[in-house]
């Protein structure tokens, strides 16, 4: 059973996550030929203070995103 882990900055809507899960599932199914029910997608929301880019927290590097 394929498991896809996706880490995102917090702030996406339920609708955006639902669309992402559907699209990722479709991509896995078309790529490896498994049934959709076998695909699991796990989305982890990460606070920008806990995400570092280039030695800085994302909250400092990208304060408005």
N, C-alpha and C positions, 0 to 999 in steps of 0.2 A: 504494500500500500504506500503510494507516494505521500510524503508529508512536506509541505512547503512552508517555511518560516519566513515571515516578512516583518521587519522592524521599521516603524514609521514614527516621525515626531507626532506627539499628541495634537489633536485638533481636527482630524478627519471626521466627517459626519457618518452616521450609520449607513446612509445611502451610498456614500463613496466606498465604504468598506464592503458593502454587499456587492457592488459592481466589481470591485477588485477581486473578491473571492470568486465570483462567477467567471470573470475573464481569465484568471489564473487557472482555475479548474479546466476551462475549455482548452487552454494552451497545453496543459499537461496531457489531457485526453488525446488531443490531436498529435502531440509529439511522441507519445509512447503507446498509445492504443489501449489504455486501461479504461474501465468503466468510470463514469463520473463519481459514483458512490464510493470508489476506492480512494479518491483524492481528498486529503485533509489540508486545509489552509489555516495557519495560525498567525494571527496578526498581534504583534506586541506594540503597544503605544509607549513611547519613551519620551520622557520630559527632556526638553532641549538642554537643561542644566546637566543632564546625565549622558549627553552625547557629545563627544569631543571630535573636533575637526582641526587639524593643523596645530594642535597644542592649545586650543581654546574651546571652551564650551560653545555649543551651537547657539545658545541663547545670547552670547556676546557677539559671535561672528555674524549671525543672522537674526537680529532682534525683532524684525518685523515679519518674518515668514512663519 
